[in-house]
Amino acid sequence: MSQSFSNWMDKIYLAAMIVAGFSLLIMTVIIPIGIFSRYVLNRGESWPEPVAIICMVTFTFIGAAVSYRAGSHIAVNMLTDRLPQALQTLCARLVDLLMLLISGMMFYYSYFLCADLWEQPVAEFPVLTSGQTYLPLPIGAVLLILFVIERLLFGSQENRPVVLLGNHG
């Protein structure tokens, strides 16, 4: 069961990493297009900014789940590194439980945000509704919940081969 679950988490992790990476790539291409259009062509396009914001939100919330599983998220360990091993383990479990709580709250509120704004159009980008643009929030929360549950059940996944892809250090 644990190996099957972790294999599924590996696939989800890779998919989330690809989505976050493409969001960052698209954002870095779109912003210069908007700047070029405004300052060189002397006409401001309405679509680059909302597309870049959607990409930033996607990169932030999906990328946060990816970085949590990889153990590359921001952490201040100055105090916990000085504790005995038993207390370090206890603090790590407490942090994971708090992450589960926060991720659950994030999912709850972002789900209702998306539902409430589902029909509201985005003026500058009429292809999507406001609710659709906020979808990375509940999706990122679900990913975080899955990765926190995996960490609680099976420990840190920082050394899995799929997580170490691209690490040369």
Residue, then its C-alpha position, 0 to 999 in steps of 0.5 A: m500500500s505505501q509503495s503504491f501510494s508513494n508512486w501515485m504521489d511521485k506522478i502527482y509531484l511530477a505533474a505539479m512540477i511541470v505545471a508550476g514550471f510552465s507557469l513560470l516560463i509563460m509568465t517570464v515570456i508574457i511580461p516582456i511582451g506586455i512591456f514591448s507592446r506598451y513602450v515600443l509599439n506604444r499600445g498597451e495590450s489588456w491581456p498580458e497582465p491578467v495572464a501573468i497574474i494567473c501564471m504567478v498564482t499557479f506557480t505560487f500555489i502549485g509550486a508551494a506543494v512541490s517545494y513542501r514535498a521536496g523539503s525545499h520550502i522556507a523553514v527556520n530550524m535554529l531552535t529545533d536543531r538544538l533540541p534533543q532528537a525526540l523533541q525534534t521529531l515531535c516538533a516536525r509532527l506538530v508542524d505537519l499537523l499544522m500544515l494539514l490544518i492550514s491546507g484544509m482551511m485554505f481548501y475550504y475557503s478557496y473552494f467557496l471563493c471559486a464557487d462564488l466567482w465562477e460566473q463572474p467574467v474577467a474584463e481584460f481576459p474574457v476567455l476565463t471567469s474569475g472563479q476559474t482563475y482562482l482554481p490553482l488555490p484549491i488545487g494547490a491546497v489538495l496537493l499540499i494535503l496529499f503531500v502532508i498525509e504522505r509525510l505523516l504516514f511515511g516520513s519525509q520524501e526528500n530523498r526519493p529519486v523523483v524529488l532529487l531530479g535535477n539536484h546536482g549539489 
